[in-house]
Every structure is written in structure tokens, then in C-alpha cells.
């Protein structure tokens, strides 16, 4: 077990890097889980803009529109209304939107016209214009529908304001009621692939690079150890490091979530997480076998692999928000199948609880691990002969 002992000695020297990544992960998950407050639509409110309105029509219809906008936003008055002053107010964010109701607005609305009723200004590259224009379009569409039905203008204005005054309904994920996993468990499990991938490259790969250094390599070559035993002892050392990390993460999860982890769904999530740990360890071995003694390349590959897999695989961005092309690419990444299994276990993000989906996703991750492990052994054997 000489190779294993050397592996563990090198691990002790890299322990600082190991601890730094763990601390960063703990802080990240604590921050994110606190942001994921449980609740429904009741805690959502529409954004209120600071709006300046120039009413050039001064009709009952324009006055009704003015009152409607005032009920949803803050109406501001400018002391100076010249073009330069208006532009300055927009630039310095004193106001968000400047609306001009054109002369003849009331007559055009009564006649069923919906185009050319307004002019507006907003700051460049601002979403306020589209946000407010959408509300104006909604108001005009509703008003036109009431008028087209034969309703007089006064009740039509009143009905339009009443129908649009209802609060916006928003569905939010509630981990207490809708999810099969606790909020803290899901938050920690969701981002754990990042720390696994990072540690596999930053720690395990560096340990193996150190083992491949000239001095250590010559000493180990003198020992009566076959290539098979050498690889097995290296894998044993990597397993001890990764397993120690995993046990710490499970302890941290238990501290944050309590007994929720020991439910059927929680244990399913633990199994999914453990299989991905094997994938990450296998990936670390494969990267180290490819780059041999180049520690600078490891840092570059670490960032590319860990961040790339997490962004494309659904760790940082939910799978339901990824485009079709990205989803096709992400299916070739183990992180995709990890998140797919986790979302199915939790029954959120467009996924339903389905044991067959969970088993298939975990099985595919295991195949990734086996393929990476076989590839790393093949590359290591080839480089050793060379």
C-alpha cells in the first residue's frame, strides 16, 4: 500500500485548498437557501414605475386612463417639460417612463382605433418601455372589447379599470407544500455537483500530478507494484478523499434539514448524489491521466469543466429555461442526468415524481463514471509505456 500512503501524504499538504472550496460551498448554499423563501402568490407585487403623463386630449377617456395608470404606478410632475429636461429626468432615473396621450385620443378610442394613440420615452436599454407598453396594450384591448360589444363609453371605462385592477396571479415553488424534498435539502443537493467537480480537478488531479513528478515517480517505479495495483491504490486514495468530502456534505445537509433527509425521497436524493460523486472522482482521474504533470492546465480545465457542466447541465440554470439546442448538448453531460433525477425526486421545475425516470437517470450517471474510469486507466497505461 505504498502508493496509497504517498497519496494520503500529498492530500494532507493540499488540505488548505480542500477546506477553502468546502467553506465557499457552505456559504453559497446557505445564501441561496435563505433566498428560496417558501410561499405562494400572495407575496408578489407588481413593480411600480415613476411615470410622467402629458395629456394632450383632456377628455373623459384620457382622464380615465390617467387614473388607471395612477392606481398602478406613481405619477410624477416635472417642473420643466422641455425635451432636454425630460431626457435628463430619464437619464438620471428620476422618472422611468414618459407618456404622451395624443390629442383626439378619446375620439379614436370610441371609434375603435387602437394604433397611434400614444407617444412614449424611456431610458435606452431599459425594460420599462416594454413593461408599460404591455399594460397600455392590455388596457386598450379590454376597453375596445367592451365598446365593440355595444357598451356605452362610461361603463366601458369603469369595467375596464375594474377588470384590470385584480391582482396578478403568480405561482411560486413552495418547498413546504409542493416539493417532495425540503427546501434546504434541494438547495444543497442542487449545487453539490459544482463542489464535487471542482474538488475532483483541484485536489485529486493535483495529487496525481504530484505522484507523476520525477522524484516520486522514480521511487514508486522501484517498488514491486504492478500497473494494476498502482491504479487500484490511486483509485483507493481518490475514493477516501471523495468519500470524506461526501460524508461531510451529508452531515452538513442533516444539520440544515434535520430528519427530512431520512425519508424515502431524501434517501433517493442521497443515492443520486453519491453516484455523481463517483462520476466526479472518475472525471478527476481522467483529467489527471490526460495532462500528466501540467498543473497550469489543470486550473484551466477545472474552470472549463466545472462551470461548463454546471451551466449547461442545469445546476446553475434550471433545465426548463434552457433552449432546445442546449438541452440536446446537455444530455451528453452527467450533470443533466443528476439534475433530472433530483427534480423528479422533488417533483418540481416541470418534473413529476417518477421512479423509472430517477432510476434511468442514476443509471446513466453510473455509465458515465464507468466510461471515464476505463478511459483514465487506458490513458494512464499508454502514458506509462510511453
C-alpha positions as YAML, in Angstrom:
chain: A
units: angstrom
residues:
- id: 1
  name: UNK
  ca: [0.00, 0.00, 0.00]
- id: 2
  name: UNK
  ca: [2.97, 2.33, -0.57]
- id: 3
  name: UNK
  ca: [1.22, 4.26, -3.34]
- id: 4
  name: UNK
  ca: [-1.85, 4.76, -1.15]
- id: 5
  name: UNK
  ca: [0.30, 6.08, 1.72]
- id: 6
  name: UNK
  ca: [2.04, 8.55, -0.58]
- id: 7
  name: UNK
  ca: [-1.36, 9.62, -1.92]
- id: 8
  name: UNK
  ca: [-2.60, 10.44, 1.59]
- id: 9
  name: UNK
  ca: [0.59, 12.35, 2.48]
- id: 10
  name: UNK
  ca: [0.13, 14.57, -0.56]
- id: 11
  name: UNK
  ca: [-3.53, 15.02, 0.39]
- id: 12
  name: UNK
  ca: [-2.53, 16.48, 3.75]
- id: 13
  name: UNK
  ca: [-0.38, 19.10, 2.01]
- id: 14
  name: UNK
  ca: [-3.32, 20.13, -0.20]
- id: 15
  name: UNK
  ca: [-5.80, 20.22, 2.66]
- id: 16
  name: UNK
  ca: [-5.95, 24.05, 2.69]
- id: 17
  name: UNK
  ca: [-7.28, 24.12, -0.86]
- id: 18
  name: UNK
  ca: [-9.74, 21.37, 0.05]
- id: 19
  name: UNK
  ca: [-11.08, 23.34, 3.04]
- id: 20
  name: UNK
  ca: [-11.36, 26.61, 1.10]
- id: 21
  name: UNK
  ca: [-13.64, 25.04, -1.52]
- id: 22
  name: UNK
  ca: [-15.82, 23.47, 1.18]
- id: 23
  name: UNK
  ca: [-16.22, 26.78, 3.03]
- id: 24
  name: UNK
  ca: [-17.14, 28.53, -0.22]
- id: 25
  name: UNK
  ca: [-19.78, 25.90, -0.93]
- id: 26
  name: UNK
  ca: [-21.29, 26.10, 2.55]
- id: 27
  name: UNK
  ca: [-21.55, 29.90, 2.34]
- id: 28
  name: UNK
  ca: [-23.07, 29.66, -1.16]
- id: 29
  name: UNK
  ca: [-25.75, 27.15, -0.20]
- id: 30
  name: UNK
  ca: [-26.65, 28.99, 3.00]
- id: 31
  name: UNK
  ca: [-27.11, 32.19, 1.00]
- id: 32
  name: UNK
  ca: [-29.18, 30.55, -1.74]
- id: 33
  name: UNK
  ca: [-31.38, 28.52, 0.62]
- id: 34
  name: UNK
  ca: [-32.22, 31.68, 2.56]
- id: 35
  name: UNK
  ca: [-33.24, 33.37, -0.70]
- id: 36
  name: UNK
  ca: [-35.55, 30.46, -1.58]
- id: 37
  name: UNK
  ca: [-38.25, 31.51, 0.83]
- id: 38
  name: UNK
  ca: [-41.33, 29.34, 0.71]
- id: 39
  name: UNK
  ca: [-44.60, 30.96, -0.15]
- id: 40
  name: UNK
  ca: [-47.27, 31.35, -2.77]
- id: 41
  name: UNK
  ca: [-48.53, 34.11, -4.94]
- id: 42
  name: UNK
  ca: [-49.59, 36.30, -2.07]
- id: 43
  name: UNK
  ca: [-46.10, 37.76, -1.53]
- id: 44
  name: UNK
  ca: [-45.80, 39.04, -5.10]
- id: 45
  name: UNK
  ca: [-46.50, 42.66, -6.06]
- id: 46
  name: UNK
  ca: [-46.28, 44.40, -9.43]
- id: 47
  name: UNK
  ca: [-43.42, 46.83, -9.94]
- id: 48
  name: UNK
  ca: [-44.43, 50.47, -9.65]
- id: 49
  name: UNK
  ca: [-42.79, 52.88, -12.09]
- id: 50
  name: UNK
  ca: [-42.29, 56.62, -11.83]
- id: 51
  name: UNK
  ca: [-44.31, 57.94, -14.78]
- id: 52
  name: UNK
  ca: [-44.83, 61.39, -16.27]
- id: 53
  name: UNK
  ca: [-48.05, 61.80, -18.28]
- id: 54
  name: UNK
  ca: [-48.71, 64.60, -20.75]
- id: 55
  name: UNK
  ca: [-52.43, 64.60, -21.51]
- id: 56
  name: UNK
  ca: [-52.96, 66.49, -24.79]
- id: 57
  name: UNK
  ca: [-56.55, 65.31, -25.16]
- id: 58
  name: UNK
  ca: [-58.09, 66.23, -21.78]
- id: 59
  name: UNK
  ca: [-61.14, 64.05, -22.47]
- id: 60
  name: UNK
  ca: [-63.05, 61.76, -20.07]
- id: 61
  name: UNK
  ca: [-61.33, 58.84, -21.79]
- id: 62
  name: UNK
  ca: [-57.84, 60.24, -21.25]
- id: 63
  name: UNK
  ca: [-58.71, 61.15, -17.66]
- id: 64
  name: UNK
  ca: [-59.83, 57.55, -17.05]
- id: 65
  name: UNK
  ca: [-56.53, 56.28, -18.46]
- id: 66
  name: UNK
  ca: [-54.64, 58.74, -16.24]
- id: 67
  name: UNK
  ca: [-56.49, 57.44, -13.16]
- id: 68
  name: UNK
  ca: [-55.87, 53.83, -14.15]
- id: 69
  name: UNK
  ca: [-52.12, 54.40, -14.54]
- id: 70
  name: UNK
  ca: [-52.09, 56.29, -11.24]
- id: 71
  name: UNK
  ca: [-53.65, 53.28, -9.48]
- id: 72
  name: UNK
  ca: [-50.78, 51.04, -10.58]
- id: 73
  name: UNK
  ca: [-47.83, 53.41, -10.72]
- id: 74
  name: UNK
  ca: [-46.52, 56.67, -9.28]
- id: 75
  name: UNK
  ca: [-47.40, 59.76, -11.29]
- id: 76
  name: UNK
  ca: [-44.62, 62.36, -11.24]
- id: 77
  name: UNK
  ca: [-44.74, 66.04, -12.17]
- id: 78
  name: UNK
  ca: [-41.75, 67.76, -13.79]
- id: 79
  name: UNK
  ca: [-41.07, 71.43, -13.14]
- id: 80
  name: UNK
  ca: [-39.65, 71.76, -16.64]
- id: 81
  name: UNK
  ca: [-41.24, 69.96, -19.54]
- id: 82
  name: UNK
  ca: [-38.89, 70.81, -22.39]
- id: 83
  name: UNK
  ca: [-37.20, 67.99, -24.29]
- id: 84
  name: UNK
  ca: [-33.83, 68.41, -22.60]
- id: 85
  name: UNK
  ca: [-35.32, 68.35, -19.08]
- id: 86
  name: UNK
  ca: [-37.38, 65.26, -19.87]
- id: 87
  name: UNK
  ca: [-34.34, 63.46, -21.26]
- id: 88
  name: UNK
  ca: [-32.31, 64.43, -18.17]
- id: 89
  name: UNK
  ca: [-35.04, 63.06, -15.87]
- id: 90
  name: UNK
  ca: [-34.95, 59.77, -17.75]
- id: 91
  name: UNK
  ca: [-31.16, 59.64, -17.81]
- id: 92
  name: UNK
  ca: [-30.80, 60.23, -14.08]
- id: 93
  name: UNK
  ca: [-33.62, 57.76, -13.33]
- id: 94
  name: UNK
  ca: [-35.84, 60.40, -11.75]
- id: 95
  name: UNK
  ca: [-38.64, 59.01, -13.90]
- id: 96
  name: UNK
  ca: [-38.85, 55.68, -15.71]
- id: 97
  name: UNK
  ca: [-41.39, 56.39, -18.41]
- id: 98
  name: UNK
  ca: [-42.82, 59.48, -20.11]
- id: 99
  name: UNK
  ca: [-46.24, 59.00, -21.74]
- id: 100
  name: UNK
  ca: [-47.90, 61.47, -24.09]
- id: 101
  name: UNK
  ca: [-51.62, 60.94, -24.72]
- id: 102
  name: UNK
  ca: [-52.21, 62.34, -28.20]
- id: 103
  name: UNK
  ca: [-54.91, 64.86, -29.00]
- id: 104
  name: UNK
  ca: [-58.02, 63.06, -30.25]
- id: 105
  name: UNK
  ca: [-57.38, 60.01, -28.09]
- id: 106
  name: UNK
  ca: [-60.96, 59.87, -26.79]
- id: 107
  name: UNK
  ca: [-62.49, 60.14, -30.25]
- id: 108
  name: UNK
  ca: [-60.19, 57.46, -31.66]
- id: 109
  name: UNK
  ca: [-60.95, 55.06, -28.78]
- id: 110
  name: UNK
  ca: [-64.69, 55.49, -29.26]
- id: 111
  name: UNK
  ca: [-64.21, 54.78, -32.96]
- id: 112
  name: UNK
  ca: [-62.46, 51.50, -32.23]
- id: 113
  name: UNK
  ca: [-58.94, 52.64, -33.21]
- id: 114
  name: UNK
  ca: [-56.07, 51.09, -31.26]
- id: 115
  name: UNK
  ca: [-52.96, 52.38, -33.06]
- id: 116
  name: UNK
  ca: [-51.28, 55.77, -32.84]
- id: 117
  name: UNK
  ca: [-52.88, 56.72, -29.51]
- id: 118
  name: UNK
  ca: [-49.68, 57.45, -27.58]
- id: 119
  name: UNK
  ca: [-46.09, 58.51, -27.73]
- id: 120
  name: UNK
  ca: [-43.59, 57.49, -25.07]
- id: 121
  name: UNK
  ca: [-39.99, 57.90, -23.98]
- id: 122
  name: UNK
  ca: [-37.87, 55.76, -21.73]
- id: 123
  name: UNK
  ca: [-34.18, 55.33, -20.97]
- id: 124
  name: UNK
  ca: [-32.19, 53.39, -23.59]
- id: 125
  name: UNK
  ca: [-31.67, 49.67, -22.87]
- id: 126
  name: UNK
  ca: [-34.45, 49.74, -20.29]
- id: 127
  name: UNK
  ca: [-37.18, 47.15, -19.87]
- id: 128
  name: UNK
  ca: [-39.59, 49.81, -18.54]
- id: 129
  name: UNK
  ca: [-40.82, 50.67, -22.03]
- id: 130
  name: UNK
  ca: [-41.93, 47.13, -22.84]
- id: 131
  name: UNK
  ca: [-43.35, 46.65, -19.37]
- id: 132
  name: UNK
  ca: [-45.52, 49.77, -19.55]
- id: 133
  name: UNK
  ca: [-46.45, 49.31, -23.21]
- id: 134
  name: UNK
  ca: [-47.74, 45.84, -22.38]
- id: 135
  name: UNK
  ca: [-50.05, 47.29, -19.73]
- id: 136
  name: UNK
  ca: [-51.27, 50.04, -22.08]
- id: 137
  name: UNK
  ca: [-51.96, 47.47, -24.78]
- id: 138
  name: UNK
  ca: [-53.88, 45.37, -22.30]
- id: 139
  name: UNK
  ca: [-55.94, 48.38, -21.23]
- id: 140
  name: UNK
  ca: [-56.80, 49.43, -24.79]
- id: 141
  name: UNK
  ca: [-57.63, 45.86, -25.82]
- id: 142
  name: UNK
  ca: [-60.04, 45.45, -22.90]
- id: 143
  name: UNK
  ca: [-61.64, 48.86, -23.49]
- id: 144
  name: UNK
  ca: [-62.07, 48.17, -27.21]
- id: 145
  name: UNK
  ca: [-63.70, 44.82, -26.47]
- id: 146
  name: UNK
  ca: [-66.29, 46.42, -24.16]
- id: 147
  name: UNK
  ca: [-67.04, 49.16, -26.69]
- id: 148
  name: UNK
  ca: [-67.32, 46.65, -29.55]
- id: 149
  name: UNK
  ca: [-69.87, 44.70, -27.51]
- id: 150
  name: UNK
  ca: [-72.18, 47.76, -27.64]
- id: 151
  name: UNK
  ca: [-71.48, 49.12, -24.16]
- id: 152
  name: UNK
  ca: [-71.52, 52.89, -23.65]
- id: 153
  name: UNK
  ca: [-68.17, 54.58, -23.09]
- id: 154
  name: UNK
  ca: [-68.70, 55.45, -19.40]
- id: 155
  name: UNK
  ca: [-69.50, 51.91, -18.19]
- id: 156
  name: UNK
  ca: [-66.86, 50.55, -20.58]
- id: 157
  name: UNK
  ca: [-64.20, 52.70, -18.91]
- id: 158
  name: UNK
  ca: [-65.38, 51.60, -15.49]
- id: 159
  name: UNK
  ca: [-65.49, 47.90, -16.43]
- id: 160
  name: UNK
  ca: [-62.02, 48.08, -17.97]
- id: 161
  name: UNK
  ca: [-60.50, 49.64, -14.85]
- id: 162
  name: UNK
  ca: [-62.23, 47.10, -12.59]
- id: 163
  name: UNK
  ca: [-61.16, 44.08, -14.63]
- id: 164
  name: UNK
  ca: [-57.51, 45.17, -14.76]
- id: 165
  name: UNK
  ca: [-57.37, 46.11, -11.09]
- id: 166
  name: UNK
  ca: [-57.38, 42.47, -10.00]
- id: 167
  name: UNK
  ca: [-54.01, 41.31, -8.57]
- id: 168
  name: UNK
  ca: [-51.63, 39.33, -10.73]
- id: 169
  name: UNK
  ca: [-51.68, 35.61, -10.04]
- id: 170
  name: UNK
  ca: [-48.20, 34.14, -9.68]
- id: 171
  name: UNK
  ca: [-47.33, 30.52, -8.94]
- id: 172
  name: UNK
  ca: [-44.16, 30.05, -6.92]
- id: 173
  name: UNK
  ca: [-42.47, 26.84, -5.86]
- id: 174
  name: UNK
  ca: [-43.32, 26.03, -2.27]
- id: 175
  name: UNK
  ca: [-40.87, 23.54, -0.83]
- id: 176
  name: UNK
  ca: [-43.04, 23.13, 2.26]
- id: 177
  name: UNK
  ca: [-46.16, 22.10, 0.37]
- id: 178
  name: UNK
  ca: [-45.44, 21.24, -3.27]
- id: 179
  name: UNK
  ca: [-42.00, 19.65, -3.16]
- id: 180
  name: UNK
  ca: [-41.20, 16.11, -2.06]
- id: 181
  name: UNK
  ca: [-37.85, 17.37, -0.73]
- id: 182
  name: UNK
  ca: [-37.18, 20.04, 1.89]
- id: 183
  name: UNK
  ca: [-36.02, 23.45, 0.74]
- id: 184
  name: UNK
  ca: [-32.58, 23.11, 2.34]
- id: 185
  name: UNK
  ca: [-32.03, 19.59, 1.02]
- id: 186
  name: UNK
  ca: [-32.89, 20.63, -2.52]
- id: 187
  name: UNK
  ca: [-30.70, 23.76, -2.43]
- id: 188
  name: UNK
  ca: [-27.69, 21.86, -1.09]
- id: 189
  name: UNK
  ca: [-28.14, 18.85, -3.38]
- id: 190
  name: UNK
  ca: [-28.66, 21.05, -6.42]
- id: 191
  name: UNK
  ca: [-25.33, 22.83, -6.15]
- id: 192
  name: UNK
  ca: [-23.28, 19.93, -4.79]
- id: 193
  name: UNK
  ca: [-22.10, 18.81, -8.29]
- id: 194
  name: UNK
  ca: [-20.14, 22.05, -8.54]
- id: 195
  name: UNK
  ca: [-18.10, 21.36, -5.41]
- id: 196
  name: UNK
  ca: [-17.62, 17.70, -6.42]
- id: 197
  name: UNK
  ca: [-16.37, 18.63, -9.89]
- id: 198
  name: UNK
  ca: [-14.15, 21.40, -8.54]
- id: 199
  name: UNK
  ca: [-12.54, 19.26, -5.84]
- id: 200
  name: UNK
  ca: [-12.01, 16.39, -8.28]
- id: 201
  name: UNK
  ca: [-9.94, 18.67, -10.52]
- id: 202
  name: UNK
  ca: [-8.40, 20.99, -7.93]
- id: 203
  name: UNK
  ca: [-7.42, 18.32, -5.37]
- id: 204
  name: UNK
  ca: [-7.49, 14.81, -6.79]
- id: 205
  name: UNK
  ca: [-5.92, 15.74, -10.13]
- id: 206
  name: UNK
  ca: [-3.21, 17.76, -8.37]
- id: 207
  name: UNK
  ca: [-2.42, 14.82, -6.09]
- id: 208
  name: UNK
  ca: [-1.97, 12.54, -9.09]
- id: 209
  name: UNK
  ca: [0.15, 15.15, -10.86]
- id: 210
  name: UNK
  ca: [2.38, 15.23, -7.78]
- id: 211
  name: UNK
  ca: [2.56, 11.43, -7.89]
- id: 212
  name: UNK
  ca: [3.69, 11.71, -11.51]
- id: 213
  name: UNK
  ca: [6.55, 14.09, -10.64]
- id: 214
  name: UNK
  ca: [10.00, 12.77, -11.46]
- id: 215
  name: UNK
  ca: [11.20, 12.16, -7.88]
- id: 216
  name: UNK
  ca: [8.10, 10.33, -6.66]
- id: 217
  name: UNK
  ca: [7.66, 8.50, -9.96]
- id: 218
  name: UNK
  ca: [11.21, 7.08, -9.81]
- id: 219
  name: UNK
  ca: [10.77, 5.93, -6.23]
- id: 220
  name: UNK
  ca: [7.42, 4.24, -6.89]
- id: 221
  name: UNK
  ca: [8.78, 2.63, -10.04]
- id: 222
  name: UNK
  ca: [11.40, 0.85, -7.93]
- id: 223
  name: UNK
  ca: [8.70, -0.77, -5.80]
- id: 224
  name: UNK
  ca: [7.42, -4.20, -6.87]
- id: 225
  name: UNK
  ca: [3.99, -2.83, -7.80]
- id: 226
  name: UNK
  ca: [2.22, -3.80, -11.00]
- id: 227
  name: UNK
  ca: [0.36, -1.25, -13.10]
- id: 228
  name: UNK
  ca: [-2.94, -2.72, -11.99]
- id: 229
  name: UNK
  ca: [-2.07, -2.42, -8.29]
- id: 230
  name: UNK
  ca: [-0.75, 1.09, -8.84]
- id: 231
  name: UNK
  ca: [-4.03, 2.22, -10.40]
- id: 232
  name: UNK
  ca: [-6.10, 0.46, -7.76]
- id: 233
  name: UNK
  ca: [-4.21, 2.17, -4.93]
- id: 234
  name: UNK
  ca: [-4.58, 5.55, -6.64]
- id: 235
  name: UNK
  ca: [-8.31, 4.93, -7.03]
- id: 236
  name: UNK
  ca: [-8.49, 3.87, -3.39]
- id: 237
  name: UNK
  ca: [-6.85, 7.12, -2.31]
- id: 238
  name: UNK
  ca: [-9.18, 9.16, -4.51]
- id: 239
  name: UNK
  ca: [-12.12, 7.25, -3.06]
- id: 240
  name: UNK
  ca: [-11.07, 8.05, 0.50]
- id: 241
  name: UNK
  ca: [-10.74, 11.77, -0.31]
- id: 242
  name: UNK
  ca: [-14.07, 11.94, -2.14]
- id: 243
  name: UNK
  ca: [-15.87, 9.84, 0.45]
- id: 244
  name: UNK
  ca: [-14.61, 12.12, 3.23]
- id: 245
  name: UNK
  ca: [-15.94, 15.12, 1.31]
- id: 246
  name: UNK
  ca: [-19.27, 13.38, 0.71]
- id: 247
  name: UNK
  ca: [-19.71, 12.38, 4.36]
- id: 248
  name: UNK
  ca: [-19.03, 15.95, 5.45]
- id: 249
  name: UNK
  ca: [-21.61, 17.22, 2.95]
- id: 250
  name: UNK
  ca: [-24.18, 14.70, 4.18]
- id: 251
  name: UNK
  ca: [-23.53, 15.78, 7.76]
- id: 252
  name: UNK
  ca: [-23.96, 19.39, 6.71]
- id: 253
  name: UNK
  ca: [-27.23, 18.50, 4.94]
- id: 254
  name: UNK
  ca: [-28.54, 16.71, 8.04]
- id: 255
  name: UNK
  ca: [-27.67, 19.72, 10.22]
- id: 256
  name: UNK
  ca: [-29.56, 22.04, 7.85]
- id: 257
  name: UNK
  ca: [-32.57, 19.80, 7.20]
- id: 258
  name: UNK
  ca: [-32.90, 17.52, 10.21]
- id: 259
  name: UNK
  ca: [-34.83, 14.31, 9.72]
- id: 260
  name: UNK
  ca: [-36.13, 15.28, 6.27]
- id: 261
  name: UNK
  ca: [-33.08, 13.61, 4.71]
- id: 262
  name: UNK
  ca: [-34.12, 10.21, 6.10]
- id: 263
  name: UNK
  ca: [-37.39, 10.00, 4.17]
- id: 264
  name: UNK
  ca: [-37.73, 7.77, 1.10]
- id: 265
  name: UNK
  ca: [-37.28, 10.73, -1.24]
- id: 266
  name: UNK
  ca: [-34.37, 12.06, 0.80]
- id: 267
  name: UNK
  ca: [-32.56, 8.72, 0.57]
- id: 268
  name: UNK
  ca: [-33.23, 8.66, -3.18]
- id: 269
  name: UNK
  ca: [-31.55, 12.07, -3.39]
- id: 270
  name: UNK
  ca: [-28.61, 10.77, -1.34]
- id: 271
  name: UNK
  ca: [-28.16, 7.83, -3.75]
- id: 272
  name: UNK
  ca: [-28.30, 10.18, -6.74]
- id: 273
  name: UNK
  ca: [-25.72, 12.42, -5.05]
- id: 274
  name: UNK
  ca: [-23.38, 9.54, -4.22]
- id: 275
  name: UNK
  ca: [-23.39, 8.25, -7.80]
- id: 276
  name: UNK
  ca: [-22.50, 11.71, -9.06]
- id: 277
  name: UNK
  ca: [-19.61, 11.78, -6.57]
- id: 278
  name: UNK
  ca: [-18.28, 8.66, -8.32]
- id: 279
  name: UNK
  ca: [-18.65, 10.47, -11.66]
- id: 280
  name: UNK
  ca: [-16.71, 13.48, -10.36]
- id: 281
  name: UNK
  ca: [-13.91, 11.29, -8.93]
- id: 282
  name: UNK
  ca: [-13.66, 9.38, -12.22]
- id: 283
  name: UNK
  ca: [-13.51, 12.67, -14.11]
- id: 284
  name: UNK
  ca: [-10.68, 13.87, -11.85]
- id: 285
  name: UNK
  ca: [-8.72, 10.69, -12.57]
- id: 286
  name: UNK
  ca: [-9.33, 11.07, -16.31]
- id: 287
  name: UNK
  ca: [-8.20, 14.72, -16.37]
- id: 288
  name: UNK
  ca: [-5.03, 13.89, -14.43]
- id: 289
  name: UNK
  ca: [-4.23, 10.99, -16.76]
- id: 290
  name: UNK
  ca: [-4.56, 13.28, -19.77]
- id: 291
  name: UNK
  ca: [-2.44, 16.20, -18.57]
- id: 292
  name: UNK
  ca: [0.21, 14.32, -16.64]
- id: 293
  name: UNK
  ca: [2.48, 16.92, -15.00]
- id: 294
  name: UNK
  ca: [0.90, 20.16, -16.29]
- id: 295
  name: UNK
  ca: [-0.62, 21.79, -13.17]
- id: 296
  name: UNK
  ca: [-1.42, 25.04, -15.01]
- id: 297
  name: UNK
  ca: [-3.56, 23.14, -17.50]
- id: 298
  name: UNK
  ca: [-5.45, 21.61, -14.54]
- id: 299
  name: UNK
  ca: [-6.57, 25.06, -13.35]
- id: 300
  name: UNK
  ca: [-7.85, 25.94, -16.83]
- id: 301
  name: UNK
  ca: [-9.58, 22.59, -17.29]
- id: 302
  name: UNK
  ca: [-11.05, 22.87, -13.78]
- id: 303
  name: UNK
  ca: [-12.84, 26.12, -14.65]
- id: 304
  name: UNK
  ca: [-13.99, 24.93, -18.06]
- id: 305
  name: UNK
  ca: [-15.28, 21.56, -16.90]
- id: 306
  name: UNK
  ca: [-16.90, 22.53, -13.59]
- id: 307
  name: UNK
  ca: [-18.54, 25.77, -14.77]
- id: 308
  name: UNK
  ca: [-19.39, 24.42, -18.23]
- id: 309
  name: UNK
  ca: [-21.07, 21.30, -16.90]
- id: 310
  name: UNK
  ca: [-22.97, 23.23, -14.24]
- id: 311
  name: UNK
  ca: [-24.26, 25.92, -16.60]
- id: 312
  name: UNK
  ca: [-25.17, 23.55, -19.45]
- id: 313
  name: UNK
  ca: [-26.34, 20.70, -17.22]
- id: 314
  name: UNK
  ca: [-29.00, 22.59, -15.26]
- id: 315
  name: UNK
  ca: [-27.16, 23.19, -11.97]
- id: 316
  name: UNK
  ca: [-26.98, 26.98, -12.20]
- id: 317
  name: UNK
  ca: [-29.84, 27.47, -14.69]
- id: 318
  name: UNK
  ca: [-32.97, 25.25, -14.41]
- id: 319
  name: UNK
  ca: [-33.37, 22.83, -17.31]
- id: 320
  name: UNK
  ca: [-36.79, 24.24, -18.17]
- id: 321
  name: UNK
  ca: [-35.18, 27.58, -19.07]
- id: 322
  name: UNK
  ca: [-32.59, 26.11, -21.46]
- id: 323
  name: UNK
  ca: [-33.15, 26.18, -25.21]
- id: 324
  name: UNK
  ca: [-33.78, 23.04, -27.21]
- id: 325
  name: UNK
  ca: [-30.27, 23.08, -28.71]
- id: 326
  name: UNK
  ca: [-28.63, 23.45, -25.30]
- id: 327
  name: UNK
  ca: [-30.76, 20.62, -23.91]
- id: 328
  name: UNK
  ca: [-29.59, 18.31, -26.69]
- id: 329
  name: UNK
  ca: [-25.97, 19.13, -25.80]
- id: 330
  name: UNK
  ca: [-26.59, 18.85, -22.07]
- id: 331
  name: UNK
  ca: [-27.82, 15.26, -22.41]
- id: 332
  name: UNK
  ca: [-24.20, 14.30, -23.07]
- id: 333
  name: UNK
  ca: [-23.23, 15.66, -19.63]
- id: 334
  name: UNK
  ca: [-23.65, 13.77, -16.33]
- id: 335
  name: UNK
  ca: [-24.89, 16.94, -14.61]
- id: 336
  name: UNK
  ca: [-28.02, 16.90, -16.81]
- id: 337
  name: UNK
  ca: [-28.98, 13.43, -15.57]
- id: 338
  name: UNK
  ca: [-28.16, 14.35, -11.97]
- id: 339
  name: UNK
  ca: [-30.47, 17.40, -12.07]
- id: 340
  name: UNK
  ca: [-33.12, 15.46, -13.98]
- id: 341
  name: UNK
  ca: [-33.17, 12.83, -11.24]
- id: 342
  name: UNK
  ca: [-33.15, 15.43, -8.46]
- id: 343
  name: UNK
  ca: [-36.01, 17.44, -10.00]
- id: 344
  name: UNK
  ca: [-38.01, 14.26, -10.47]
- id: 345
  name: UNK
  ca: [-37.40, 13.26, -6.84]
- id: 346
  name: UNK
  ca: [-38.53, 16.72, -5.71]
- id: 347
  name: UNK
  ca: [-41.37, 16.87, -8.26]
- id: 348
  name: UNK
  ca: [-40.60, 20.48, -9.27]
- id: 349
  name: UNK
  ca: [-39.29, 22.52, -12.24]
- id: 350
  name: UNK
  ca: [-41.71, 20.86, -14.64]
- id: 351
  name: UNK
  ca: [-40.86, 17.32, -13.49]
- id: 352
  name: UNK
  ca: [-43.17, 14.82, -11.82]
- id: 353
  name: UNK
  ca: [-42.13, 12.17, -9.32]
- id: 354
  name: UNK
  ca: [-41.34, 9.09, -11.43]
- id: 355
  name: UNK
  ca: [-39.18, 6.26, -10.09]
- id: 356
  name: UNK
  ca: [-38.41, 4.98, -13.59]
- id: 357
  name: UNK
  ca: [-37.01, 8.39, -14.61]
- id: 358
  name: UNK
  ca: [-34.98, 8.52, -11.40]
- id: 359
  name: UNK
  ca: [-33.53, 5.03, -11.88]
- id: 360
  name: UNK
  ca: [-32.66, 5.64, -15.53]
- id: 361
  name: UNK
  ca: [-31.01, 8.99, -14.72]
- id: 362
  name: UNK
  ca: [-28.93, 7.47, -11.91]
- id: 363
  name: UNK
  ca: [-28.00, 4.50, -14.13]
- id: 364
  name: UNK
  ca: [-26.78, 6.80, -16.91]
- id: 365
  name: UNK
  ca: [-24.61, 8.67, -14.41]
- id: 366
  name: UNK
  ca: [-23.09, 5.35, -13.35]
- id: 367
  name: UNK
  ca: [-22.32, 4.57, -17.01]
- id: 368
  name: UNK
  ca: [-20.56, 7.96, -17.30]
- id: 369
  name: UNK
  ca: [-18.43, 7.04, -14.27]
- id: 370
  name: UNK
  ca: [-17.55, 3.61, -15.68]
- id: 371
  name: UNK
  ca: [-16.60, 5.08, -19.06]
- id: 372
  name: UNK
  ca: [-14.41, 7.79, -17.51]
- id: 373
  name: UNK
  ca: [-12.73, 5.30, -15.20]
- id: 374
  name: UNK
  ca: [-11.97, 2.91, -18.06]
- id: 375
  name: UNK
  ca: [-10.67, 5.78, -20.21]
- id: 376
  name: UNK
  ca: [-8.40, 7.07, -17.42]
- id: 377
  name: UNK
  ca: [-6.90, 3.61, -16.89]
- id: 378
  name: UNK
  ca: [-6.31, 3.20, -20.62]
- id: 379
  name: UNK
  ca: [-4.65, 6.61, -20.96]
- id: 380
  name: UNK
  ca: [-2.54, 6.02, -17.84]
- id: 381
  name: UNK
  ca: [-1.35, 2.67, -19.17]
- id: 382
  name: UNK
  ca: [-0.49, 4.21, -22.54]
- id: 383
  name: UNK
  ca: [1.46, 7.08, -20.97]
- id: 384
  name: UNK
  ca: [3.30, 4.69, -18.65]
- id: 385
  name: UNK
  ca: [4.52, 2.62, -21.60]
- id: 386
  name: UNK
  ca: [5.50, 5.77, -23.48]
...
